């Protein structure tokens, strides 16, 4: 998936701040899960979180 449009994501949130907070929390969760399982991340956790969040909002 290509980088999701920030404008598209902003429409689902009341503020940019809340979007940033949600992406950061989810990225931290992805990173911690990868550390626990010993998984090597190919993509940065923030990119993964942003893409997964955009995919959830598309549904």
PQR file of N, CA, C, O and H, with PARSE charges and radii, in Angstrom:
ATOM      1  N   UNK A   1       0.838  -1.172   0.000 -0.4000 1.5000
ATOM      2  CA  UNK A   1       0.000   0.000   0.000 -0.0000 2.0000
ATOM      3  C   UNK A   1       0.886   1.239   0.000  0.5500 1.7000
ATOM      4  O   UNK A   1       1.890   1.301   0.711 -0.5500 1.4000
ATOM      5  N   UNK A   2       0.506   2.215  -0.799 -0.4000 1.5000
ATOM      6  CA  UNK A   2       1.230   3.474  -0.806 -0.0000 2.0000
ATOM      7  C   UNK A   2       0.860   4.261   0.438  0.5500 1.7000
ATOM      8  O   UNK A   2      -0.147   3.978   1.087 -0.5500 1.4000
ATOM      9  H   UNK A   2      -0.309   2.166  -1.376  0.4000 1.0000
ATOM     10  N   UNK A   3       1.668   5.237   0.765 -0.4000 1.5000
ATOM     11  CA  UNK A   3       1.393   6.050   1.943 -0.0000 2.0000
ATOM     12  C   UNK A   3      -0.019   6.618   1.869  0.5500 1.7000
ATOM     13  O   UNK A   3      -0.397   7.220   0.864 -0.5500 1.4000
ATOM     14  H   UNK A   3       2.487   5.467   0.238  0.4000 1.0000
ATOM     15  N   UNK A   4      -0.797   6.428   2.928 -0.4000 1.5000
ATOM     16  CA  UNK A   4      -2.166   6.949   2.898 -0.0000 2.0000
ATOM     17  C   UNK A   4      -2.175   8.469   2.963  0.5500 1.7000
ATOM     18  O   UNK A   4      -1.280   9.092   3.535 -0.5500 1.4000
ATOM     19  H   UNK A   4      -0.490   5.939   3.744  0.4000 1.0000
ATOM     20  N   UNK A   5      -3.190   9.037   2.374 -0.4000 1.5000
ATOM     21  CA  UNK A   5      -3.343  10.484   2.383 -0.0000 2.0000
ATOM     22  C   UNK A   5      -3.665  10.960   3.798  0.5500 1.7000
ATOM     23  O   UNK A   5      -4.601  10.466   4.427 -0.5500 1.4000
ATOM     24  H   UNK A   5      -3.917   8.531   1.910  0.4000 1.0000
ATOM     25  N   UNK A   6      -2.890  11.918   4.293 -0.4000 1.5000
ATOM     26  CA  UNK A   6      -3.126  12.455   5.634 -0.0000 2.0000
ATOM     27  C   UNK A   6      -4.490  13.142   5.680  0.5500 1.7000
ATOM     28  O   UNK A   6      -5.194  13.059   6.686 -0.5500 1.4000
ATOM     29  H   UNK A   6      -2.130  12.320   3.782  0.4000 1.0000
ATOM     30  N   UNK A   7      -4.861  13.815   4.604 -0.4000 1.5000
ATOM     31  CA  UNK A   7      -6.170  14.472   4.553 -0.0000 2.0000
ATOM     32  C   UNK A   7      -7.309  13.488   4.728  0.5500 1.7000
ATOM     33  O   UNK A   7      -8.315  13.801   5.364 -0.5500 1.4000
ATOM     34  H   UNK A   7      -4.289  13.883   3.786  0.4000 1.0000
ATOM     35  N   UNK A   8      -7.155  12.303   4.168 -0.4000 1.5000
ATOM     36  CA  UNK A   8      -8.164  11.255   4.285 -0.0000 2.0000
ATOM     37  C   UNK A   8      -8.261  10.766   5.731  0.5500 1.7000
ATOM     38  O   UNK A   8      -9.356  10.517   6.237 -0.5500 1.4000
ATOM     39  H   UNK A   8      -6.337  12.049   3.651  0.4000 1.0000
ATOM     40  N   UNK A   9      -7.116  10.632   6.386 -0.4000 1.5000
ATOM     41  CA  UNK A   9      -7.100  10.176   7.771 -0.0000 2.0000
ATOM     42  C   UNK A   9      -7.614  11.246   8.726  0.5500 1.7000
ATOM     43  O   UNK A   9      -8.304  10.938   9.697 -0.5500 1.4000
ATOM     44  H   UNK A   9      -6.227  10.835   5.975  0.4000 1.0000
ATOM     45  N   UNK A  10      -7.279  12.502   8.451 -0.4000 1.5000
ATOM     46  CA  UNK A  10      -7.697  13.611   9.307 -0.0000 2.0000
ATOM     47  C   UNK A  10      -9.225  13.717   9.363  0.5500 1.7000
ATOM     48  O   UNK A  10      -9.784  14.095  10.393 -0.5500 1.4000
ATOM     49  H   UNK A  10      -6.718  12.753   7.662  0.4000 1.0000
ATOM     50  N   UNK A  11      -9.894  13.387   8.265 -0.4000 1.5000
ATOM     51  CA  UNK A  11     -11.355  13.480   8.232 -0.0000 2.0000
ATOM     52  C   UNK A  11     -12.007  12.564   9.266  0.5500 1.7000
ATOM     53  O   UNK A  11     -13.116  12.835   9.726 -0.5500 1.4000
ATOM     54  H   UNK A  11      -9.440  13.080   7.429  0.4000 1.0000
ATOM     55  N   UNK A  12     -11.328  11.492   9.627 -0.4000 1.5000
ATOM     56  CA  UNK A  12     -11.865  10.541  10.587 -0.0000 2.0000
ATOM     57  C   UNK A  12     -11.579  10.944  12.036  0.5500 1.7000
ATOM     58  O   UNK A  12     -12.146  10.369  12.966 -0.5500 1.4000
ATOM     59  H   UNK A  12     -10.427  11.271   9.253  0.4000 1.0000
ATOM     60  N   UNK A  13     -10.714  11.917  12.224 -0.4000 1.5000
ATOM     61  CA  UNK A  13     -10.321  12.358  13.559 -0.0000 2.0000
ATOM     62  C   UNK A  13     -10.740  13.801  13.787  0.5500 1.7000
ATOM     63  O   UNK A  13     -10.881  14.585  12.849 -0.5500 1.4000
ATOM     64  H   UNK A  13     -10.253  12.384  11.469  0.4000 1.0000
ATOM     65  N   UNK A  14     -10.934  14.126  15.048 -0.4000 1.5000
ATOM     66  CA  UNK A  14     -11.303  15.500  15.391 -0.0000 2.0000
ATOM     67  C   UNK A  14     -10.102  16.437  15.316  0.5500 1.7000
ATOM     68  O   UNK A  14     -10.259  17.634  15.077 -0.5500 1.4000
ATOM     69  H   UNK A  14     -10.820  13.488  15.810  0.4000 1.0000
ATOM     70  N   UNK A  15      -8.891  15.887  15.522 -0.4000 1.5000
ATOM     71  CA  UNK A  15      -7.699  16.732  15.481 -0.0000 2.0000
ATOM     72  C   UNK A  15      -6.498  15.934  14.991  0.5500 1.7000
ATOM     73  O   UNK A  15      -6.470  14.707  15.072 -0.5500 1.4000
ATOM     74  H   UNK A  15      -8.763  14.914  15.716  0.4000 1.0000
ATOM     75  N   UNK A  16      -5.526  16.647  14.489 -0.4000 1.5000
ATOM     76  CA  UNK A  16      -4.282  16.006  14.052 -0.0000 2.0000
ATOM     77  C   UNK A  16      -3.549  15.405  15.237  0.5500 1.7000
ATOM     78  O   UNK A  16      -2.901  14.364  15.124 -0.5500 1.4000
ATOM     79  H   UNK A  16      -5.549  17.644  14.423  0.4000 1.0000
ATOM     80  N   UNK A  17      -3.659  16.073  16.370 -0.4000 1.5000
ATOM     81  CA  UNK A  17      -2.989  15.606  17.579 -0.0000 2.0000
ATOM     82  C   UNK A  17      -3.465  14.199  17.934  0.5500 1.7000
ATOM     83  O   UNK A  17      -2.647  13.340  18.262 -0.5500 1.4000
ATOM     84  H   UNK A  17      -4.184  16.919  16.462  0.4000 1.0000
ATOM     85  N   UNK A  18      -4.762  13.954  17.873 -0.4000 1.5000
ATOM     86  CA  UNK A  18      -5.296  12.639  18.211 -0.0000 2.0000
ATOM     87  C   UNK A  18      -4.811  11.578  17.221  0.5500 1.7000
ATOM     88  O   UNK A  18      -4.525  10.447  17.615 -0.5500 1.4000
ATOM     89  H   UNK A  18      -5.426  14.652  17.607  0.4000 1.0000
ATOM     90  N   UNK A  19      -4.718  11.932  15.963 -0.4000 1.5000
ATOM     91  CA  UNK A  19      -4.190  11.009  14.962 -0.0000 2.0000
ATOM     92  C   UNK A  19      -2.745  10.637  15.282  0.5500 1.7000
ATOM     93  O   UNK A  19      -2.379   9.463  15.227 -0.5500 1.4000
ATOM     94  H   UNK A  19      -4.950  12.851  15.643  0.4000 1.0000
ATOM     95  N   UNK A  20      -1.935  11.618  15.613 -0.4000 1.5000
ATOM     96  CA  UNK A  20      -0.527  11.378  15.947 -0.0000 2.0000
ATOM     97  C   UNK A  20      -0.411  10.495  17.175  0.5500 1.7000
ATOM     98  O   UNK A  20       0.414   9.582  17.207 -0.5500 1.4000
ATOM     99  H   UNK A  20      -2.232  12.571  15.658  0.4000 1.0000
ATOM    100  N   UNK A  21      -1.228  10.756  18.186 -0.4000 1.5000
ATOM    101  CA  UNK A  21      -1.205   9.966  19.413 -0.0000 2.0000
ATOM    102  C   UNK A  21      -1.573   8.509  19.120  0.5500 1.7000
ATOM    103  O   UNK A  21      -0.901   7.594  19.597 -0.5500 1.4000
ATOM    104  H   UNK A  21      -1.899  11.498  18.160  0.4000 1.0000
ATOM    105  N   UNK A  22      -2.633   8.288  18.342 -0.4000 1.5000
ATOM    106  CA  UNK A  22      -3.060   6.927  18.019 -0.0000 2.0000
ATOM    107  C   UNK A  22      -2.004   6.174  17.224  0.5500 1.7000
ATOM    108  O   UNK A  22      -1.745   5.001  17.491 -0.5500 1.4000
ATOM    109  H   UNK A  22      -3.179   9.031  17.955  0.4000 1.0000
ATOM    110  N   UNK A  23      -1.395   6.838  16.250 -0.4000 1.5000
ATOM    111  CA  UNK A  23      -0.344   6.194  15.452 -0.0000 2.0000
ATOM    112  C   UNK A  23       0.863   5.867  16.325  0.5500 1.7000
ATOM    113  O   UNK A  23       1.445   4.789  16.198 -0.5500 1.4000
ATOM    114  H   UNK A  23      -1.605   7.791  16.033  0.4000 1.0000
ATOM    115  N   UNK A  24       1.241   6.783  17.205 -0.4000 1.5000
ATOM    116  CA  UNK A  24       2.398   6.545  18.081 -0.0000 2.0000
ATOM    117  C   UNK A  24       2.148   5.385  19.041  0.5500 1.7000
ATOM    118  O   UNK A  24       3.029   4.551  19.246 -0.5500 1.4000
ATOM    119  H   UNK A  24       0.769   7.658  17.308  0.4000 1.0000
ATOM    120  N   UNK A  25       0.961   5.327  19.626 -0.4000 1.5000
ATOM    121  CA  UNK A  25       0.637   4.231  20.544 -0.0000 2.0000
ATOM    122  C   UNK A  25       0.654   2.890  19.822  0.5500 1.7000
ATOM    123  O   UNK A  25       1.187   1.905  20.332 -0.5500 1.4000
ATOM    124  H   UNK A  25       0.245   6.005  19.460  0.4000 1.0000
ATOM    125  N   UNK A  26       0.066   2.864  18.635 -0.4000 1.5000
ATOM    126  CA  UNK A  26       0.014   1.617  17.877 -0.0000 2.0000
ATOM    127  C   UNK A  26       1.412   1.199  17.419  0.5500 1.7000
ATOM    128  O   UNK A  26       1.737   0.011  17.421 -0.5500 1.4000
ATOM    129  H   UNK A  26      -0.367   3.665  18.221  0.4000 1.0000
ATOM    130  N   UNK A  27       2.230   2.162  17.031 -0.4000 1.5000
ATOM    131  CA  UNK A  27       3.604   1.868  16.621 -0.0000 2.0000
ATOM    132  C   UNK A  27       4.400   1.312  17.796  0.5500 1.7000
ATOM    133  O   UNK A  27       5.185   0.380  17.622 -0.5500 1.4000
ATOM    134  H   UNK A  27       1.966   3.127  17.030  0.4000 1.0000
ATOM    135  N   UNK A  28       4.212   1.864  18.972 -0.4000 1.5000
ATOM    136  CA  UNK A  28       4.885   1.368  20.175 -0.0000 2.0000
ATOM    137  C   UNK A  28       4.461  -0.066  20.465  0.5500 1.7000
ATOM    138  O   UNK A  28       5.284  -0.903  20.836 -0.5500 1.4000
ATOM    139  H   UNK A  28       3.574   2.621  19.113  0.4000 1.0000
ATOM    140  N   UNK A  29       3.175  -0.344  20.295 -0.4000 1.5000
ATOM    141  CA  UNK A  29       2.655  -1.701  20.501 -0.0000 2.0000
ATOM    142  C   UNK A  29       3.292  -2.683  19.512  0.5500 1.7000
ATOM    143  O   UNK A  29       3.683  -3.786  19.893 -0.5500 1.4000
ATOM    144  H   UNK A  29       2.506   0.335  19.993  0.4000 1.0000
ATOM    145  N   UNK A  30       3.393  -2.284  18.261 -0.4000 1.5000
ATOM    146  CA  UNK A  30       4.009  -3.128  17.230 -0.0000 2.0000
ATOM    147  C   UNK A  30       5.467  -3.401  17.570  0.5500 1.7000
ATOM    148  O   UNK A  30       5.934  -4.534  17.454 -0.5500 1.4000
ATOM    149  H   UNK A  30       3.076  -1.388  17.951  0.4000 1.0000
ATOM    150  N   UNK A  31       6.179  -2.375  17.986 -0.4000 1.5000
ATOM    151  CA  UNK A  31       7.592  -2.507  18.338 -0.0000 2.0000
ATOM    152  C   UNK A  31       7.792  -3.427  19.539  0.5500 1.7000
ATOM    153  O   UNK A  31       8.677  -4.283  19.525 -0.5500 1.4000
ATOM    154  H   UNK A  31       5.800  -1.454  18.080  0.4000 1.0000
ATOM    155  N   UNK A  32       6.979  -3.258  20.573 -0.4000 1.5000
ATOM    156  CA  UNK A  32       7.099  -4.096  21.766 -0.0000 2.0000
ATOM    157  C   UNK A  32       6.769  -5.548  21.457  0.5500 1.7000
ATOM    158  O   UNK A  32       7.434  -6.454  21.960 -0.5500 1.4000
ATOM    159  H   UNK A  32       6.260  -2.563  20.584  0.4000 1.0000
ATOM    160  N   UNK A  33       5.757  -5.777  20.641 -0.4000 1.5000
ATOM    161  CA  UNK A  33       5.377  -7.141  20.256 -0.0000 2.0000
ATOM    162  C   UNK A  33       6.510  -7.804  19.468  0.5500 1.7000
ATOM    163  O   UNK A  33       6.796  -8.985  19.670 -0.5500 1.4000
ATOM    164  H   UNK A  33       5.217  -5.041  20.233  0.4000 1.0000
ATOM    165  N   UNK A  34       7.150  -7.056  18.580 -0.4000 1.5000
ATOM    166  CA  UNK A  34       8.257  -7.596  17.791 -0.0000 2.0000
ATOM    167  C   UNK A  34       9.449  -7.928  18.696  0.5500 1.7000
ATOM    168  O   UNK A  34      10.127  -8.932  18.479 -0.5500 1.4000
ATOM    169  H   UNK A  34       6.917  -6.097  18.416  0.4000 1.0000
ATOM    170  N   UNK A  35       9.707  -7.101  19.695 -0.4000 1.5000
ATOM    171  CA  UNK A  35      10.795  -7.374  20.638 -0.0000 2.0000
ATOM    172  C   UNK A  35      10.527  -8.636  21.449  0.5500 1.7000
ATOM    173  O   UNK A  35      11.435  -9.436  21.674 -0.5500 1.4000
ATOM    174  H   UNK A  35       9.157  -6.285  19.871  0.4000 1.0000
ATOM    175  N   UNK A  36       9.293  -8.814  21.883 -0.4000 1.5000
ATOM    176  CA  UNK A  36       8.930  -9.989  22.681 -0.0000 2.0000
ATOM    177  C   UNK A  36       9.057 -11.279  21.887  0.5500 1.7000
ATOM    178  O   UNK A  36       9.516 -12.294  22.410 -0.5500 1.4000
ATOM    179  H   UNK A  36       8.556  -8.163  21.700  0.4000 1.0000
ATOM    180  N   UNK A  37       8.649 -11.239  20.623 -0.4000 1.5000
ATOM    181  CA  UNK A  37       8.665 -12.447  19.808 -0.0000 2.0000
ATOM    182  C   UNK A  37       9.981 -12.652  19.065  0.5500 1.7000
ATOM    183  O   UNK A  37      10.202 -13.707  18.470 -0.5500 1.4000
ATOM    184  H   UNK A  37       8.276 -10.414  20.198  0.4000 1.0000
ATOM    185  N   UNK A  38      10.852 -11.652  19.097 -0.4000 1.5000
ATOM    186  CA  UNK A  38      12.124 -11.753  18.390 -0.0000 2.0000
ATOM    187  C   UNK A  38      11.999 -11.529  16.897  0.5500 1.7000
ATOM    188  O   UNK A  38      12.907 -11.854  16.132 -0.5500 1.4000
ATOM    189  H   UNK A  38      10.674 -10.795  19.581  0.4000 1.0000
ATOM    190  N   UNK A  39      10.880 -10.975  16.489 -0.4000 1.5000
ATOM    191  CA  UNK A  39      10.623 -10.700  15.075 -0.0000 2.0000
ATOM    192  C   UNK A  39      11.480  -9.527  14.612  0.5500 1.7000
ATOM    193  O   UNK A  39      11.651  -8.549  15.339 -0.5500 1.4000
ATOM    194  H   UNK A  39      10.143 -10.711  17.111  0.4000 1.0000
ATOM    195  N   UNK A  40      12.012  -9.629  13.411 -0.4000 1.5000
ATOM    196  CA  UNK A  40      12.776  -8.533  12.814 -0.0000 2.0000
ATOM    197  C   UNK A  40      11.833  -7.741  11.924  0.5500 1.7000
ATOM    198  O   UNK A  40      11.229  -8.283  10.999 -0.5500 1.4000
ATOM    199  H   UNK A  40      11.873 -10.423  12.820  0.4000 1.0000
ATOM    200  N   UNK A  41      11.717  -6.454  12.216 -0.4000 1.5000
ATOM    201  CA  UNK A  41      10.817  -5.602  11.453 -0.0000 2.0000
ATOM    202  C   UNK A  41      11.509  -5.100  10.196  0.5500 1.7000
ATOM    203  O   UNK A  41      12.603  -4.539  10.260 -0.5500 1.4000
ATOM    204  H   UNK A  41      12.208  -6.014  12.968  0.4000 1.0000
ATOM    205  N   UNK A  42      10.873  -5.302   9.069 -0.4000 1.5000
ATOM    206  CA  UNK A  42      11.398  -4.844   7.788 -0.0000 2.0000
ATOM    207  C   UNK A  42      11.058  -3.372   7.584  0.5500 1.7000
ATOM    208  O   UNK A  42      11.846  -2.604   7.032 -0.5500 1.4000
ATOM    209  H   UNK A  42       9.984  -5.757   9.017  0.4000 1.0000
ATOM    210  N   UNK A  43       9.874  -2.999   8.039 -0.4000 1.5000
ATOM    211  CA  UNK A  43       9.380  -1.633   7.890 -0.0000 2.0000
ATOM    212  C   UNK A  43       9.368  -0.976   9.268  0.5500 1.7000
ATOM    213  O   UNK A  43       9.225  -1.658  10.282 -0.5500 1.4000
ATOM    214  H   UNK A  43       9.233  -3.622   8.488  0.4000 1.0000
ATOM    215  N   UNK A  44       9.516   0.322   9.303 -0.4000 1.5000
ATOM    216  CA  UNK A  44       9.490   1.040  10.580 -0.0000 2.0000
ATOM    217  C   UNK A  44       8.102   0.913  11.211  0.5500 1.7000
ATOM    218  O   UNK A  44       7.096   0.917  10.502 -0.5500 1.4000
ATOM    219  H   UNK A  44       9.633   0.876   8.479  0.4000 1.0000
ATOM    220  N   UNK A  45       8.047   0.800  12.535 -0.4000 1.5000
ATOM    221  CA  UNK A  45       6.762   0.630  13.213 -0.0000 2.0000
ATOM    222  C   UNK A  45       5.760   1.752  12.937  0.5500 1.7000
ATOM    223  O   UNK A  45       4.556   1.501  12.882 -0.5500 1.4000
ATOM    224  H   UNK A  45       8.864   0.797  13.111  0.4000 1.0000
ATOM    225  N   UNK A  46       6.238   2.971  12.766 -0.4000 1.5000
ATOM    226  CA  UNK A  46       5.322   4.089  12.487 -0.0000 2.0000
ATOM    227  C   UNK A  46       4.668   3.906  11.120  0.5500 1.7000
ATOM    228  O   UNK A  46       3.470   4.148  10.973 -0.5500 1.4000
ATOM    229  H   UNK A  46       7.216   3.174  12.810  0.4000 1.0000
ATOM    230  N   UNK A  47       5.433   3.486  10.126 -0.4000 1.5000
ATOM    231  CA  UNK A  47       4.860   3.240   8.799 -0.0000 2.0000
ATOM    232  C   UNK A  47       3.838   2.117   8.845  0.5500 1.7000
ATOM    233  O   UNK A  47       2.767   2.218   8.245 -0.5500 1.4000
ATOM    234  H   UNK A  47       6.407   3.289  10.245  0.4000 1.0000
ATOM    235  N   UNK A  48       4.167   1.051   9.554 -0.4000 1.5000
ATOM    236  CA  UNK A  48       3.243  -0.066   9.681 -0.0000 2.0000
ATOM    237  C   UNK A  48       1.963   0.371  10.377  0.5500 1.7000
ATOM    238  O   UNK A  48       0.867   0.031   9.932 -0.5500 1.4000
ATOM    239  H   UNK A  48       5.036   0.969  10.041  0.4000 1.0000
ATOM    240  N   UNK A  49       2.094   1.117  11.459 -0.4000 1.5000
ATOM    241  CA  UNK A  49       0.929   1.579  12.203 -0.0000 2.0000
ATOM    242  C   UNK A  49       0.051   2.495  11.349  0.5500 1.7000
ATOM    243  O   UNK A  49      -1.174   2.371  11.362 -0.5500 1.4000
ATOM    244  H   UNK A  49       2.985   1.392  11.820  0.4000 1.0000
ATOM    245  N   UNK A  50       0.664   3.394  10.623 -0.4000 1.5000
ATOM    246  CA  UNK A  50      -0.083   4.319   9.769 -0.0000 2.0000
ATOM    247  C   UNK A  50      -0.836   3.569   8.676  0.5500 1.7000
ATOM    248  O   UNK A  50      -2.006   3.850   8.418 -0.5500 1.4000
ATOM    249  H   UNK A  50       1.659   3.494  10.612  0.4000 1.0000
ATOM    250  N   UNK A  51      -0.169   2.621   8.040 -0.4000 1.5000
ATOM    251  CA  UNK A  51      -0.813   1.843   6.980 -0.0000 2.0000
ATOM    252  C   UNK A  51      -1.946   0.975   7.512  0.5500 1.7000
ATOM    253  O   UNK A  51      -2.998   0.883   6.880 -0.5500 1.4000
ATOM    254  H   UNK A  51       0.782   2.393   8.249  0.4000 1.0000
ATOM    255  N   UNK A  52      -1.747   0.337   8.666 -0.4000 1.5000
ATOM    256  CA  UNK A  52      -2.791  -0.508   9.236 -0.0000 2.0000
ATOM    257  C   UNK A  52      -3.977   0.327   9.713  0.5500 1.7000
ATOM    258  O   UNK A  52      -5.126  -0.090   9.566 -0.5500 1.4000
ATOM    259  H   UNK A  52      -0.892   0.413   9.180  0.4000 1.0000
ATOM    260  N   UNK A  53      -3.711   1.482  10.272 -0.4000 1.5000
ATOM    261  CA  UNK A  53      -4.778   2.367  10.708 -0.0000 2.0000
ATOM    262  C   UNK A  53      -5.598   2.851   9.507  0.5500 1.7000
ATOM    263  O   UNK A  53      -6.825   2.911   9.580 -0.5500 1.4000
ATOM    264  H   UNK A  53      -2.778   1.820  10.390  0.4000 1.0000
ATOM    265  N   UNK A  54      -4.936   3.189   8.424 -0.4000 1.5000
ATOM    266  CA  UNK A  54      -5.634   3.622   7.212 -0.0000 2.0000
ATOM    267  C   UNK A  54      -6.469   2.479   6.630  0.5500 1.7000
ATOM    268  O   UNK A  54      -7.577   2.701   6.143 -0.5500 1.4000
ATOM    269  H   UNK A  54      -3.939   3.140   8.365  0.4000 1.0000
ATOM    270  N   UNK A  55      -5.936   1.267   6.684 -0.4000 1.5000
ATOM    271  CA  UNK A  55      -6.677   0.115   6.181 -0.0000 2.0000
ATOM    272  C   UNK A  55      -7.934  -0.149   7.006  0.5500 1.7000
ATOM    273  O   UNK A  55      -8.975  -0.513   6.460 -0.5500 1.4000
ATOM    274  H   UNK A  55      -5.035   1.087   7.079  0.4000 1.0000
ATOM    275  N   UNK A  56      -7.832   0.039   8.328 -0.4000 1.5000
ATOM    276  CA  UNK A  56      -9.003  -0.149   9.196 -0.0000 2.0000
ATOM    277  C   UNK A  56     -10.066   0.897   8.904  0.5500 1.7000
ATOM    278  O   UNK A  56     -11.260   0.598   8.935 -0.5500 1.4000
ATOM    279  H   UNK A  56      -6.986   0.335   8.771  0.4000 1.0000
ATOM    280  N   UNK A  57      -9.639   2.129   8.619 -0.4000 1.5000
ATOM    281  CA  UNK A  57     -10.583   3.203   8.360 -0.0000 2.0000
ATOM    282  C   UNK A  57     -11.259   3.052   6.992  0.5500 1.7000
ATOM    283  O   UNK A  57     -12.363   3.556   6.789 -0.5500 1.4000
ATOM    284  H   UNK A  57      -8.669   2.372   8.593  0.4000 1.0000
ATOM    285  N   UNK A  58     -10.598   2.359   6.055 -0.4000 1.5000
ATOM    286  CA  UNK A  58     -11.179   2.142   4.734 -0.0000 2.0000
ATOM    287  C   UNK A  58     -12.339   1.157   4.768  0.5500 1.7000
ATOM    288  O   UNK A  58     -13.197   1.167   3.885 -0.5500 1.4000
ATOM    289  H   UNK A  58      -9.701   1.949   6.221  0.4000 1.0000
ATOM    290  N   UNK A  59     -12.362   0.314   5.780 -0.4000 1.5000
ATOM    291  CA  UNK A  59     -13.411  -0.715   5.857 -0.0000 2.0000
ATOM    292  C   UNK A  59     -14.714  -0.161   6.287  0.5500 1.7000
ATOM    293  O   UNK A  59     -15.692  -0.901   6.399 -0.5500 1.4000
ATOM    294  H   UNK A  59     -11.665   0.305   6.497  0.4000 1.0000
TER
END
